[in-house]
Amino acid sequence: MNSEIKLDKFDQIGIVVNNIEKSAELYRMLFSFKGKINIVEQDANVVYNGEEVTFTMKKIMQFFAGKQFEIVEMVKASGPNLYSEFIKEGNTGLHHLGIYVKEAAPYIKKFEDNFGVRIIQTGVAGKVNFTYLDTKSLLGYYIELIEF
């Protein structure tokens, strides 16, 4: 191992669902979110395992207890992507933990050097770059580095 990885926090909890409207009802009953839960539709362009893919998703971005909940339902996609593959594998629920970073490259290198973890998906949303590391076999979920 070349260098130690010590993450002192995570900022986002990513959850993938099959029916976001039904999930929103449940989240409204379970959590005291500040503000109204809004479902928005968003298009994204990503690179998944080296292949460019576009997709549309419905999502909720809501803060609770100092963490950002990102709840995603896939609507349509031009090809495979991290969310669709997760659902295709029969999964729903915890998908990733997101970590806000100023620069993702040092974390990417540490994960690769220490664990052989590679990038599985990258993209841009507004002014934010995001990189998913393929940590699912190690942790049971992905790590998303959110560069701002």
N, C-alpha and C positions, 0 to 999 in steps of 0.2 A: 504494500500500500504506500502510495506516494505522499498523500497528505490527508489529514483528517477532515471530515465534514461535520460541522456542528451547526445545525439550523436552530436558531433561538426562538423561532415562532413560525406559525403558518397563518395566512390571512384569509384564505378562501376555502370553503367546503364545496366541492363539485359533486352534484347528484344528478344521475340520469334516470329519467322516468319514461314510461310508455304513454301516460295521459297526464299532461301538466295541469289541466283544469281540475281534475279529480285530486291530484296531489296538492294543488293550491288550497283546496277546501280543507284538506287534512292539516296542512301547515298552519292555516289560519286558526284552526281549533287548538293546535298543540302549542304554538309559540306566540309570545307577545311581541310581534314585530312592531318596530316603530314605523308608522306610516302604512299606507295601503299596499297590498301585494299586487303588482302589475305584471301581466304577461305580455311580453313583446315578441314580435317576430324579427329575426335578424338573419341576414345572409352573411356567409363567411367564405373566404378563399383560404385554403390551407395547403400545405404539403404534407401528405401522409405517406410514410415509408418511401419518400422520394417521388411520389406521384401527386400532381396538382389536382385538387378536388374542390368543387364548390358545393355548398349545401345551404339549406334553410333550416333554421331551428326556431322553436319557441323557447323563451327562457324567462326566468325570474331572477333578478339580482336584488337581494334584500339583506340588510344587516341585522344580526341578532347576536347579542352578547359579545360585541367587538369583532365578530367574524362575518365575512360576506358569504351568504348562501348563493350559489349559482345552481339553479335547477333547470335542466335542459331536456327538451323533447325534440327528437329529430323529425322534420317534416318531409324533406326530400334531399337527395344527394346525387351528384354526378358520378360518384364512385365511393370506394371504401374510405372510411374515416374513423377516428378513434371512438366517437359516440355510437355510430351505427354498428361497428364491430362489437362493441361492448354489449349492445342489445342483442345482436345476432348470436352471441355466445350464451344468451339466456340470462344475462345480468341486468339488474337495475339496482339503484341505490348508490352508495358511495363510489364515485368514479375517480376523483382526484383531490389532492390537497394543493391549493395554490399558494405560492410564496412570492410576495412582491420583492423585486430586486432591482438595483440600479443597473447592474450588468450581469447577464446570464452566463456569459462565457466561462468565468472561473468555476461556477457550480457545475456546468456541463462537463468540463474537464475533470473535476474531482470525481463526479459520479462515474465517468468512463474509466478513469485510472483506477479507482478503488473497487468498483463493482462490475465493470464491463458494460455499464448501462449506456444505451445509445438514445439518440433523439428519435422519437416515433412520429411526432407531428409538430409543425410550426405554423404560425400565422400572424396576422396583424388585425387588430380591431381598433379603429380610430388611431390614436397615438400610441397604442399599447402593442408591444410585440409579446407573443407568448410561445413558449417552448414546452412541449410535453416530453418528459423522460420516461422511458419504458421500464418503470420500476414495479409493474404489476406482479411479476413473478416473485419479486423480493418482498414487497410490502402488502400486496393484495389490492393496491390502488396505484394510480399514476401520481407523479409529482409534476406540477405545472409551474414553471418559472415565468412570472409575469413582470416584464421589463417596462418601466415607465420613465 
